[in-house]
Amino acid sequence: MNETVYLHCIHLQWLTNMIVKMCTVGAFSTNCYVASCKQTREAAIIDPSFNSKFEAEKIFKFTDENALTIKLVLNTHGHPDHTCGNRIIKEKFCTPILIHENDAHMLGESGKGLAKFFGFENSSPPADVLLRDGDLVRFGKIVLRVVHTPGHSGGSISLLGTKEAFTGDTLFLSSIGRTDFPESSEQNMKASLKKLATLPDVFVVYPGHGPITTVGEEKRNNPFLQSA
């Protein structure tokens, strides 16, 4: 695997109660998000995808400068490019790790081999909380609703706020996540895209890879969403 570290951070503030910082990290260019409540400064880290302490320090600097209290680690699915930083976050902040029950087997001891196969030095501890469709995740005054969106993996989820959708590797700008992995399903992906297509156009889409977009933009230009 290419040892070069790619790190690009974007700080975005929308007209909601949530502030989102996006960092694009590592050889897989995975998006890691710090979502925080403006009023309480409580925050969640979504898909900690960094594979080194150097990359993690960029996140820690941001949380320190903004006096954030990290309450949760949320994984949109169990692939190691989205979970390899779980251990670093948990050890520093003593935070629980949350993932959908169908992808929990990718964490802990059984996930070490998968992480090593893809060239990651770190792997995740077991999950502390198993999520299901419809669950609500809270930090500060922020509430994210869990929507089960399998296809890329059996336990892929999207996390919906008031005007935000963290879609993991389900929906990207003009594209979608791969469905040719052992636990992927093209049929499930189509059903998941139909769910996301029902969201209002104004919803901001924070994908697992690539640029930020909106549901409206994807309805107009994403052939996968149009054909779902």
N, C-alpha and C positions, 0 to 999 in steps of 0.2 A: 504493500500500500504506500502511496505517496506520503512521505513524512512531512511535507510542507503543511503548515497550519494556515488556514484561511479564516480570517475573523473580520466580520463586518457588522457594525452595530447601527441600528436605527432606533431613534426614540420618537414615539408618536403619542400624541394626546388628542383624544376625540371628545366630542361633546357628550360624554357619558361620565359615569362615576369611576371609570376604569382608565388607568394609564398603562400602556403596553410598550415594553422595550423589546425589540427583536435583535438577536445576534445570530449571524450565520456562521457556522463553526465547522471546521474540519474538512477532510478530503471528500466527504459526501455532501458538503455544503448544506448541512441540516439547520433549520431554523429553531433556535431556542428562544422562548419568550419568558419575560418576567411581567406578569400581570398584577397590578397593584390597585388598591382602593385609595382614591384621592384623600378621603376623609380620615381613615384610620391608619393608613400606611401599612396595613397587612397585605401580604402578597403571596402569590403562587408562582412556582417555576414550572413551566410546561415544556416537556421534552428536553431535559438537560443533556445536550448532545456533545458536550465537550469531553475530550479524551485525555486531557492533561490539566495539571494545576495552573499552568500558564493561562489557558483559555478560561478556566474557572475564575481566576483572579479578576478578569474583566467584569464578570457578573458580580463578584463580591464588592468590587469598587463601586459599582452602580448602586447596589443595595445599601452600602455604607453611606455613600454621599447623599442618598435620599432617605436615610433613616428608616428603611423598610424592615419589617418583621416577616420573615419567610415562614409561612404556615403549612404549606403543602408542596409536594412534588407530584405533578400530574403527567402521566404518559398517555399519549394518544394511541399508542400501540407498543408492542413489545420488541420491535427490532432494535438491535444494539446501537445503531446510529441515532436513536432517539432516547436511549436509556442508559448509555454508558457513563453519564455523569451523575446518576442517581446516588451512588455511594458517596461521592464527594459532597454533595448537597446534604445528604442525611447526616453524615459525620459532623459537618460544620454547624448545621442548624437544628439537628435532632427532629427533623420533619418526617411525617409519614409519607410513604410512597403509595400512590393510588393508580390503579390500572384496571381495565375491564377484566372480568373473571376469565374470559376465554383466552386472554394473552398472558395470564399470570404465570404460566409454565415457562415462559421465556426469561423470567427473572430467577434469581437465586442460583443454586448449584447447577440446575439443568441449563441455565442460560450461559454459563461460562464457556462452554464449547462453541456455542454460536458466536459469541463475542470474539473469541480467539480466531475462529475461522475467518471472520471479516477483518482481522488485524487490529482489534481494539485491545488496549492494555487493561482497561477497566471493564468491570461488569457490575450489574446491579444486584443489590441484596434482594431478598424476597419482598413481595408487596405486603404492605400493612393493611390496606383496605382494597377490597374487590368491588368494582363498580358494575352497575347494571343499567340498562336502558331506562331513562327517566329519573335516575338519581340526581339530586341537587348537591353541588359542591359549593361551600361558602367560605369566603375569607373577607374579613371586614364587612362592608355592606354590599359586596359583590356576590352574586349568585350565578353559577354556571350550570346549565342543564346538560346532562350526559345523554347523547343520542348515539345509539349503537349503529355504526356505519361500516359493517364488515365488507370485505372485498379484497383489500390489500393484505389484510390479515383477518383471522377469525374474530379477534377482539378489538378491531379498530373502532375508535369513537371520535365523534366531534363534540366540542364543548361550546355551548351556545350561551352568550350573554344577552344584553338588551339590544345591541346592534353589532355584535361580534360573533364570529364563528371560527374557532380554532379547529381546522379540518384535518390535521395530521397529513397522512399520505393518501387521503381519499380524494381531495379536490385541490388542484393546482391552477395557476394561471394558464388557461388554454389547454390544460391537460389533466391527467389523473395519475394515481399511483399504479404501480405494476400489479398485474394479476396473474403472473406466471410463477409465483413462489409456491412451495408445497402446501401452505395453508391459505392460499389466495383463492378467490372465486370470482370469475367474470360476472356470473349471474347475481351474486350478492352485491358486487360493485354497482351494477345497474340499479338495483333496488335502493342502495344507499344514496346514489346520485339523485334519484327521484325524491327522496326525503329532503335533500339539501336544496333541490330546485323549488321547493315550496316556501323557502324563506323569502322575506321581503328583499327587494333589489338593493336596498340601502345597507344591508348587512355587509360589514367588512370581513373579508376572508383572510385569515392568517394561516397560510399553508405550512406543511412540514418542510417544503423545499420551494425555492423560487420566490418571486416578488409577491407582495400583498396585492389583493384584488378585491372585487366586490361580487356579490351574488348576481347583481344585474349585469355586470360585465361578462360574467361566465354564461349567463343565460343567452346573451347576445352572440358571444364569440367562441364559446367552448363547444366543439362538436360532440364531445362525450356527454356533456350535460344536456345538450339539445336532443340527443338521440336516446336519452335514458327513459 
